[in-house]
Amino acid sequence: MDMKLYDEPILFGHKLRSLRVERKIVQRELAEKLNIDTPMFSKIELGVRRAKRSQVVQLAKLLNVSEKELLTLWLADGVLNAVKDDRELGLAALKVAKKTIMP
């Protein structure tokens, strides 16, 4: 049985599902455009599998939404997954990363 990647909400997957439902698009349709099967697409929405960056960019175009917004949520999920086991250490690491990115 597949497990969710993290205990926190799946930011990218929730947004993807919301956009898809809002636009009345079935999973099968988007899966076909990404050249993946429907069960794989479902796993991406549920946070069981992680989309590739190129798929996120393609989804932004298909759903007519900001590429930056979807990539930000996708990256945030990756960060949450990386720090899920030690929040205190994760917060400290994020502070160090922020200083490095924004000197």
N, C-alpha and C positions, 0 to 999 in steps of 0.2 A: 504494500500500500504506500502511495506517495505521501510525503509529509510536506507541510508548508516550509518554506525556507526560513521564515522568521515568525516570531510571535506578534510583532507589530503589524499594523494594517499594511496591506500590499498596495502601496501608493500608485505605482504604475498600472498594475492590474485592475485596480478599482476604477481608475480614470479611463482606462481603455474600455472596460465594460460599460461604464456610464456613457461614453461617447458613442459606442456601438449601438447600445439600446436606444439612445436619444435619436440616432439617425435611422433606426429601424433596419439595421444591417445584421444579418445572421452570421454566426461565427464561421460557418462554412465559406461564405463569400470572401471574408478577409483572409482566411487560411489559404484559400486558393491563390489569392494575389501575392501571398508571402511564400508560396510554394511549400507549404507545410500541411499536414493533415489537421482535421478539425480537433481531434483529441489533444494534439500538441498546442493548438491555439487556446483551447480551454485551460490547459495547464499553465499557460502564460498568464491568462486572466486571473487564475486562482493563486498565482505566486509559487506554483510547484516547479515550474521551469522558468528560466530567465530568457527573455528575448535577446537576440543579438542587436547590437547597436544599429546595424544597417536595417534591421526590421523595424526598429523604433522610428527611424527616419522615414522609412517607407510608409509606416502607419500614419505618421503626421501628415504626409501628403494625401494619403487615401481618405483620411478623416477631415482634412482641411483645417488642421489645428497647428498651433505653433510647435515647430520642431524643438525649440528651446524648452518649452514647457514639458513635453513628453520626455525629452532626454534628461531634464532635471529630475523628474520623478523616477525615471529608470535608474539614474545614478544614485539618487537618495536611497532607493531600495538596496543597491549594492553596498552602500556605506552602512546602512542599518544591519544588513546581513553580516558584514565584517565585524561589527562591534556588538553583536547581539549577546555574546556570552559575558561581557564585562563592560557594563555601561559607564562606570566611573573611568576606566582606562580609555574607553572609546571617546568620552568627552575630552579627556586630556589630549588624546591623539588628534581630535578634530581641532582643538585650539592650536596645536603645533602646526598642523596642516594649513590652517587659516593664516598664521603668521608667515608661513612660507609662500603662500599664494599671494597674500596682500602685505608685502613688507612695509 
